[in-house]
Every structure is written in structure tokens, then in C-alpha cells.
């Protein structure tokens, strides 16, 4: 298999996921592009994964001021990357152009940032798309990331446990309060999974966390269905 891959790489050289420059291994980024990616390492807020400038700013609790002042319905939150222009070049082709080549690269760093949470969880649940958007796009990028994590963590994915029943506008231009209003009652729990998920520990998966409004609505829906413990894992966090 290794010899075959070496021959293939010789005939069709692998290219950087971000700039298309030739690289040594497939599904990688070149050194210059790698520098554009900002990884989230400690210290960060344990509730929303927003990076702190220093351990002094993080304090003893490691909870940012915004999370201290608002209700959070999950226990831990992890993000692999800061959402910046570099990360956009990784995620945008996956979200909108049917290009899956960055999946393994992104999910590897997601797994690295939350391996301990994955090891303790019973199930992974991706944030769902509305059926109309799913029909148009043909896939849910959060579900694809969840399946990649399953391969690394040997954990069951339940892509239909949450259903998005309210078709919402694109949220990118909205502030937190506006997002919460739009997302109200957007998700329901699939009753087929009620007994399976009661008193269980799950990880909610999404690609990008901006204000946390989508995750909040999903978490409230799961808690209302009897899920005991929720952690959150996203590919990137808007900081």
C-alpha cells in the first residue's frame, strides 16, 4: 500500500489544501499556509473555547466574562482552530464547493483538542441542517466531520438524533440576540433515540462556533430529551 501511494504521489503530486502548492504528503498544507492557521491551546475558556491572552486573564476558573454572565448548557467546549482568513481557505471549499479533501486534516486537529472528551462520551451528535438546505447541498459538513472523528475515536455517531425543523436565514450577519431569536424552536429531538440517549454523555459537533446560539438551542433540545451530559467540539471558534 505504501509503495502504491508513493507511486501515485510521484505521478500525481499531492498539493497543499490551501494554496495548491506541491507538498510531500496528501491531505496536508504547506509550511507557509500552516503558519496562517492559529491553533487553540491553553489557556482558553472552558465553556466557549475563546482563547485567553494569558493564564492571568484566564484566572482560576478559566471561564471568560461573557460565559460567566450568560447561561451555558454544556460542560466543556473545545475548538481546534481560531476562525481566521487562513482557516476560511480550509473550510469554505468543504462547506460550499463539495470539496472533501480537508476533512481528515481538520478532524485530526479536532480529535487532538478533545480526545479526552471523546474517550468519555457515549455518542457524537452533529448539528443538523434543515432538509431543504441538505437537499440543496447534498451533505452536512458537521456530520462528515463527526464520521471522521468516529474513525479516530471508535465512537457511535447519531446523525438523526437532532432534527432541524425550522428553515432559517443565513446567520452570518446577525448578532447574538438576533441569532437566538431566529433559532428559537429550530431544533427538535428525534423520539426514536429517547431511550438510547437518556442519561447518556454526548458530544455536539459543529464546524464553526460564532456566538454559540446554534449550539445552545441544540443543547437545550438534548437536555429536554433526557441527555445527562453535553460537551461541545467545533472545528473553529470565532475569537
Steps between C-alpha positions, in 0.01 A plus 500: 500500500781738588677425171176564310454835676860597423449418132173695495663800666776489240255490210250745654685712758285587803418866543449732793140509620510878513718633216542203263879503531662155466564336840659174611186330634136503399239679713755740644578870482830659407724670757394851395129421530549315826628825651166662413308253716464597865442203729315538828711376789477579870410738644148518355150533643376158604142597408547651152866433409575868443878541541633705790798728456669354808447271797449811712205602284364144518503508878429203723167409335608530133159642411474820296291793619232443235445139610490606864218740420292264284344157534705216353333163456804281444796403713806541277570660164801440279602652166800404290555825307440871527265603219718727288574555131732200495238263638240637257712364217466155658132500591333698219569244225356233731190700593406636160698338218462125560872458569570244772878494487545705820276274712770276642740788566239700694363200690849388606550828686148488641577156640828623643324783682225281651626142520428485873139608445449256214639214708241570771199560274231249405400662171588775252213713366561747214305824474243429226406691187144571398378245243475766227857612548615140526320416176668795329849434642472118500702465822542644849861603564456460878385142449798431274735627772316282753554190286870582474520528879324165531784338306754647743308453822295184438180671614146478361364791296127575513441738207120488532465550876441873447279634222495856370132570437512876452657638183706802603676774310880503482617620840838651412389864513292470821607582855450263793153622599378487140638149454328376814168640380535342155607162642223475757319165456721417200596155632308201630611171649434184302284285733649181351813568708336588832582178684839471338613845610335530841763577768779470243803714429520653152722730297339759274699558180494808279739658253514860626387657827428872482271609786405150616130559428460193278680277749287641781173409327628151421619447857167615647318257272723210607470583869122514466512147357690363801864518390709524817828661389587708192842603374562709190766455233534734202759532228545874551404776741440859401718686749 
